[in-house]
Amino acid sequence: MSIDRKLCNRLKDVRTARGLTQTELAERIGVSRKTVNTVENGIFVPSTLLALALAHELKVKVEDIFFLEEHQGLREE
């Protein structure tokens, strides 16, 4: 058996709780709105630097935004 891990996030929930649009957050950390959108939708896995910048701007810990979802699967050997 193996454990598959997927990076998930609560970025949209945290961002909206702070009353920010994707554009506002993006401007504050120096990235495009599309970058924020693709991170929120799990299309783009952020670098450590970007994850830290998001957490700092939103005044939360990185772990409050990003977490691992684990699935147990069968692996043929």
N, CA, C and O atoms as a GROMACS GRO file, in nm:
protein
  308
    1MET      N    1   0.083  -0.119   0.000
    1MET     CA    2   0.000   0.000   0.000
    1MET      C    3   0.087   0.125   0.000
    1MET      O    4   0.198   0.124   0.054
    2SER      N    5   0.037   0.230  -0.060
    2SER     CA    6   0.108   0.357  -0.061
    2SER      C    7   0.011   0.467  -0.017
    2SER      O    8  -0.111   0.450  -0.021
    3ILE      N    9   0.069   0.577   0.023
    3ILE     CA   10  -0.013   0.692   0.060
    3ILE      C   11   0.012   0.801  -0.043
    3ILE      O   12   0.124   0.847  -0.062
    4ASP      N   13  -0.096   0.841  -0.110
    4ASP     CA   14  -0.088   0.950  -0.206
    4ASP      C   15  -0.128   1.078  -0.135
    4ASP      O   16  -0.227   1.082  -0.061
    5ARG      N   17  -0.051   1.182  -0.157
    5ARG     CA   18  -0.079   1.309  -0.092
    5ARG      C   19  -0.109   1.416  -0.196
    5ARG      O   20  -0.046   1.423  -0.301
    6LYS      N   21  -0.206   1.498  -0.163
    6LYS     CA   22  -0.244   1.609  -0.250
    6LYS      C   23  -0.244   1.737  -0.166
    6LYS      O   24  -0.297   1.739  -0.055
    7LEU      N   25  -0.184   1.842  -0.220
    7LEU     CA   26  -0.184   1.970  -0.150
    7LEU      C   27  -0.319   2.038  -0.173
    7LEU      O   28  -0.359   2.061  -0.287
    8CYS      N   29  -0.386   2.068  -0.065
    8CYS     CA   30  -0.515   2.137  -0.071
    8CYS      C   31  -0.499   2.272  -0.002
    8CYS      O   32  -0.400   2.298   0.066
    9ASN      N   33  -0.598   2.359  -0.021
    9ASN     CA   34  -0.587   2.489   0.044
    9ASN      C   35  -0.723   2.548   0.079
    9ASN      O   36  -0.827   2.510   0.024
   10ARG      N   37  -0.717   2.640   0.172
   10ARG     CA   38  -0.834   2.718   0.215
   10ARG      C   39  -0.814   2.866   0.179
   10ARG      O   40  -0.870   2.954   0.244
   11LEU      N   41  -0.735   2.890   0.077
   11LEU     CA   42  -0.699   3.028   0.042
   11LEU      C   43  -0.822   3.115   0.017
   11LEU      O   44  -0.830   3.226   0.069
   12LYS      N   45  -0.916   3.066  -0.061
   12LYS     CA   46  -1.034   3.147  -0.090
   12LYS      C   47  -1.110   3.182   0.037
   12LYS      O   48  -1.153   3.296   0.055
   13ASP      N   49  -1.127   3.084   0.126
   13ASP     CA   50  -1.199   3.108   0.251
   13ASP      C   51  -1.129   3.214   0.337
   13ASP      O   52  -1.193   3.304   0.390
   14VAL      N   53  -0.997   3.201   0.349
   14VAL     CA   54  -0.920   3.296   0.430
   14VAL      C   55  -0.922   3.435   0.365
   14VAL      O   56  -0.942   3.536   0.432
   15ARG      N   57  -0.903   3.438   0.233
   15ARG     CA   58  -0.903   3.567   0.161
   15ARG      C   59  -1.036   3.639   0.175
   15ARG      O   60  -1.040   3.758   0.206
   16THR      N   61  -1.146   3.566   0.152
   16THR     CA   62  -1.278   3.631   0.160
   16THR      C   63  -1.313   3.671   0.303
   16THR      O   64  -1.381   3.771   0.324
   17ALA      N   65  -1.266   3.593   0.401
   17ALA     CA   66  -1.288   3.631   0.542
   17ALA      C   67  -1.219   3.762   0.575
   17ALA      O   68  -1.262   3.835   0.664
   18ARG      N   69  -1.111   3.792   0.503
   18ARG     CA   70  -1.038   3.918   0.523
   18ARG      C   71  -1.095   4.031   0.436
   18ARG      O   72  -1.047   4.144   0.441
   19GLY      N   73  -1.199   3.999   0.358
   19GLY     CA   74  -1.264   4.101   0.275
   19GLY      C   75  -1.185   4.143   0.153
   19GLY      O   76  -1.200   4.255   0.104
   20LEU      N   77  -1.098   4.053   0.104
   20LEU     CA   78  -1.014   4.087  -0.011
   20LEU      C   79  -1.061   4.015  -0.138
   20LEU      O   80  -1.107   3.901  -0.132
   21THR      N   81  -1.048   4.082  -0.251
   21THR     CA   82  -1.070   4.017  -0.379
   21THR      C   83  -0.939   3.951  -0.421
   21THR      O   84  -0.834   3.977  -0.363
   22GLN      N   85  -0.947   3.866  -0.522
   22GLN     CA   86  -0.825   3.806  -0.576
   22GLN      C   87  -0.730   3.915  -0.624
   22GLN      O   88  -0.609   3.907  -0.602
   23THR      N   89  -0.784   4.014  -0.690
   23THR     CA   90  -0.701   4.123  -0.744
   23THR      C   91  -0.631   4.199  -0.632
   23THR      O   92  -0.512   4.229  -0.643
   24GLU      N   93  -0.703   4.232  -0.525
   24GLU     CA   94  -0.643   4.305  -0.414
   24GLU      C   95  -0.531   4.226  -0.349
   24GLU      O   96  -0.424   4.280  -0.322
   25LEU      N   97  -0.554   4.097  -0.326
   25LEU     CA   98  -0.451   4.013  -0.265
   25LEU      C   99  -0.330   4.004  -0.357
   25LEU      O  100  -0.216   4.015  -0.312
   26ALA      N  101  -0.355   3.983  -0.484
   26ALA     CA  102  -0.247   3.971  -0.582
   26ALA      C  103  -0.161   4.098  -0.584
   26ALA      O  104  -0.038   4.090  -0.585
   27GLU      N  105  -0.226   4.213  -0.585
   27GLU     CA  106  -0.152   4.339  -0.588
   27GLU      C  107  -0.067   4.357  -0.462
   27GLU      O  108   0.045   4.408  -0.468
   28ARG      N  109  -0.119   4.315  -0.349
   28ARG     CA  110  -0.047   4.331  -0.222
   28ARG      C  111   0.078   4.245  -0.215
   28ARG      O  112   0.175   4.283  -0.148
   29ILE      N  113   0.079   4.130  -0.282
   29ILE     CA  114   0.196   4.043  -0.274
   29ILE      C  115   0.278   4.042  -0.403
   29ILE      O  116   0.379   3.972  -0.412
   30GLY      N  117   0.234   4.119  -0.504
   30GLY     CA  118   0.313   4.135  -0.625
   30GLY      C  119   0.304   4.021  -0.725
   30GLY      O  120   0.402   3.989  -0.793
   31VAL      N  121   0.186   3.959  -0.734
   31VAL     CA  122   0.163   3.855  -0.835
   31VAL      C  123   0.038   3.892  -0.914
   31VAL      O  124  -0.028   3.991  -0.884
   32SER      N  125   0.007   3.813  -1.015
   32SER     CA  126  -0.114   3.840  -1.094
   32SER      C  127  -0.237   3.781  -1.027
   32SER      O  128  -0.227   3.691  -0.944
   33ARG      N  129  -0.354   3.834  -1.063
   33ARG     CA  130  -0.479   3.779  -1.013
   33ARG      C  131  -0.492   3.633  -1.056
   33ARG      O  132  -0.544   3.551  -0.981
   34LYS      N  133  -0.444   3.602  -1.176
   34LYS     CA  134  -0.452   3.464  -1.226
   34LYS      C  135  -0.371   3.369  -1.137
   34LYS      O  136  -0.412   3.255  -1.117
   35THR      N  137  -0.259   3.414  -1.085
   35THR     CA  138  -0.180   3.330  -0.995
   35THR      C  139  -0.261   3.297  -0.870
   35THR      O  140  -0.265   3.181  -0.828
   36VAL      N  141  -0.324   3.396  -0.811
   36VAL     CA  142  -0.407   3.372  -0.692
   36VAL      C  143  -0.520   3.276  -0.728
   36VAL      O  144  -0.548   3.182  -0.652
   37ASN      N  145  -0.583   3.298  -0.842
   37ASN     CA  146  -0.693   3.211  -0.886
   37ASN      C  147  -0.649   3.066  -0.904
   37ASN      O  148  -0.718   2.974  -0.860
   38THR      N  149  -0.535   3.046  -0.969
   38THR     CA  150  -0.491   2.909  -0.994
   38THR      C  151  -0.445   2.839  -0.867
   38THR      O  152  -0.459   2.717  -0.856
   39VAL      N  153  -0.392   2.914  -0.770
   39VAL     CA  154  -0.359   2.854  -0.641
   39VAL      C  155  -0.488   2.814  -0.569
   39VAL      O  156  -0.500   2.703  -0.519
   40GLU      N  157  -0.584   2.905  -0.565
   40GLU     CA  158  -0.712   2.876  -0.499
   40GLU      C  159  -0.780   2.752  -0.556
   40GLU      O  160  -0.840   2.674  -0.482
   41ASN      N  161  -0.770   2.733  -0.686
   41ASN     CA  162  -0.836   2.622  -0.753
   41ASN      C  163  -0.752   2.495  -0.761
   41ASN      O  164  -0.792   2.397  -0.824
   42GLY      N  165  -0.635   2.496  -0.697
   42GLY     CA  166  -0.551   2.378  -0.693
   42GLY      C  167  -0.484   2.343  -0.824
   42GLY      O  168  -0.437   2.230  -0.842
   43ILE      N  169  -0.480   2.437  -0.916
   43ILE     CA  170  -0.416   2.416  -1.046
   43ILE      C  171  -0.266   2.437  -1.035
   43ILE      O  172  -0.187   2.368  -1.099
   44PHE      N  173  -0.227   2.534  -0.954
   44PHE     CA  174  -0.087   2.572  -0.938
   44PHE      C  175  -0.046   2.548  -0.793
   44PHE      O  176  -0.112   2.595  -0.701
   45VAL      N  177   0.063   2.475  -0.772
   45VAL     CA  178   0.119   2.456  -0.638
   45VAL      C  179   0.219   2.569  -0.615
   45VAL      O  180   0.318   2.580  -0.687
   46PRO      N  181   0.194   2.652  -0.515
   46PRO     CA  182   0.280   2.768  -0.494
   46PRO      C  183   0.418   2.729  -0.441
   46PRO      O  184   0.435   2.627  -0.374
   47SER      N  185   0.514   2.813  -0.473
   47SER     CA  186   0.648   2.797  -0.414
   47SER      C  187   0.639   2.827  -0.265
   47SER      O  188   0.539   2.881  -0.218
   48THR      N  189   0.742   2.791  -0.194
   48THR     CA  190   0.747   2.822  -0.051
   48THR      C  191   0.739   2.973  -0.030
   48THR      O  192   0.670   3.020   0.060
   49LEU      N  193   0.811   3.047  -0.113
   49LEU     CA  194   0.810   3.193  -0.102
   49LEU      C  195   0.670   3.250  -0.120
   49LEU      O  196   0.628   3.337  -0.044
   50LEU      N  197   0.597   3.202  -0.220
   50LEU     CA  198   0.461   3.250  -0.245
   50LEU      C  199   0.368   3.210  -0.130
   50LEU      O  200   0.286   3.291  -0.086
   51ALA      N  201   0.380   3.087  -0.082
   51ALA     CA  202   0.295   3.042   0.028
   51ALA      C  203   0.318   3.128   0.153
   51ALA      O  204   0.224   3.166   0.222
   52LEU      N  205   0.445   3.158   0.181
   52LEU     CA  206   0.478   3.243   0.295
   52LEU      C  207   0.425   3.385   0.276
   52LEU      O  208   0.376   3.446   0.371
   53ALA      N  209   0.436   3.438   0.155
   53ALA     CA  210   0.387   3.573   0.127
   53ALA      C  211   0.235   3.580   0.146
   53ALA      O  212   0.183   3.676   0.202
   54LEU      N  213   0.165   3.478   0.098
   54LEU     CA  214   0.020   3.474   0.114
   54LEU      C  215  -0.017   3.471   0.263
   54LEU      O  216  -0.103   3.547   0.308
   55ALA      N  217   0.047   3.383   0.337
   55ALA     CA  218   0.018   3.370   0.480
   55ALA      C  219   0.049   3.500   0.554
   55ALA      O  220  -0.028   3.544   0.639
   56HIS      N  221   0.163   3.560   0.522
   56HIS     CA  222   0.202   3.686   0.588
   56HIS      C  223   0.099   3.795   0.560
   56HIS      O  224   0.055   3.865   0.651
   57GLU      N  225   0.060   3.810   0.434
   57GLU     CA  226  -0.036   3.915   0.398
   57GLU      C  227  -0.172   3.891   0.463
   57GLU      O  228  -0.241   3.986   0.500
   58LEU      N  229  -0.211   3.765   0.475
   58LEU     CA  230  -0.341   3.731   0.533
   58LEU      C  231  -0.335   3.717   0.685
   58LEU      O  232  -0.437   3.692   0.750
   59LYS      N  233  -0.214   3.733   0.741
   59LYS     CA  234  -0.192   3.730   0.886
   59LYS      C  235  -0.236   3.597   0.949
   59LYS      O  236  -0.303   3.592   1.052
   60VAL      N  237  -0.194   3.488   0.882
   60VAL     CA  238  -0.219   3.353   0.933
   60VAL      C  239  -0.093   3.270   0.913
   60VAL      O  240   0.001   3.314   0.847
   61LYS      N  241  -0.092   3.150   0.970
   61LYS     CA  242   0.018   3.057   0.947
   61LYS      C  243  -0.003   2.988   0.812
   61LYS      O  244  -0.116   2.974   0.766
   62VAL      N  245   0.105   2.946   0.751
   62VAL     CA  246   0.096   2.872   0.624
   62VAL      C  247   0.002   2.753   0.640
   62VAL      O  248  -0.077   2.724   0.551
   63GLU      N  249   0.011   2.683   0.755
   63GLU     CA  250  -0.072   2.566   0.779
   63GLU      C  251  -0.221   2.600   0.790
   63GLU      O  252  -0.305   2.511   0.778
   64ASP      N  253  -0.253   2.727   0.812
   64ASP     CA  254  -0.394   2.768   0.815
   64ASP      C  255  -0.451   2.778   0.674
   64ASP      O  256  -0.572   2.778   0.655
   65ILE      N  257  -0.362   2.786   0.575
   65ILE     CA  258  -0.406   2.795   0.435
   65ILE      C  259  -0.387   2.662   0.364
   65ILE      O  260  -0.479   2.614   0.296
   66PHE      N  261  -0.270   2.602   0.378
   66PHE     CA  262  -0.235   2.482   0.302
   66PHE      C  263  -0.231   2.359   0.390
   66PHE      O  264  -0.185   2.365   0.505
   67PHE      N  265  -0.278   2.247   0.336
   67PHE     CA  266  -0.275   2.121   0.410
   67PHE      C  267  -0.269   2.005   0.311
   67PHE      O  268  -0.304   2.018   0.194
   68LEU      N  269  -0.223   1.891   0.362
   68LEU     CA  270  -0.214   1.771   0.279
   68LEU      C  271  -0.336   1.685   0.300
   68LEU      O  272  -0.381   1.661   0.412
   69GLU      N  273  -0.390   1.638   0.189
   69GLU     CA  274  -0.499   1.541   0.192
   69GLU      C  275  -0.436   1.408   0.156
   69GLU      O  276  -0.369   1.397   0.053
   70GLU      N  277  -0.456   1.309   0.238
   70GLU     CA  278  -0.393   1.180   0.215
   70GLU      C  279  -0.495   1.074   0.176
   70GLU      O  280  -0.604   1.067   0.232
   71HIS      N  281  -0.457   0.993   0.079
   71HIS     CA  282  -0.539   0.882   0.033
   71HIS      C  283  -0.454   0.757   0.035
   71HIS      O  284  -0.339   0.759  -0.011
   72GLN      N  285  -0.507   0.649   0.086
   72GLN     CA  286  -0.436   0.524   0.080
   72GLN      C  287  -0.475   0.454  -0.048
   72GLN      O  288  -0.593   0.442  -0.083
   73GLY      N  289  -0.375   0.408  -0.117
   73GLY     CA  290  -0.400   0.338  -0.243
   73GLY      C  291  -0.319   0.211  -0.250
   73GLY      O  292  -0.225   0.190  -0.173
   74LEU      N  293  -0.355   0.128  -0.342
   74LEU     CA  294  -0.281   0.005  -0.364
   74LEU      C  295  -0.177   0.029  -0.470
   74LEU      O  296  -0.205   0.089  -0.574
   75ARG      N  297  -0.058  -0.019  -0.444
   75ARG     CA  298   0.049  -0.007  -0.541
   75ARG      C  299   0.093  -0.148  -0.575
   75ARG      O  300   0.124  -0.229  -0.488
   76GLU      N  301   0.097  -0.174  -0.704
   76GLU     CA  302   0.143  -0.304  -0.749
   76GLU      C  303   0.294  -0.308  -0.747
   76GLU      O  304   0.360  -0.216  -0.794
   77GLU      N  305   0.347  -0.415  -0.691
   77GLU     CA  306   0.493  -0.428  -0.684
   77GLU      C  307   0.540  -0.546  -0.760
   77GLU      O  308   0.660  -0.573  -0.766
   0.00000   0.00000   0.00000
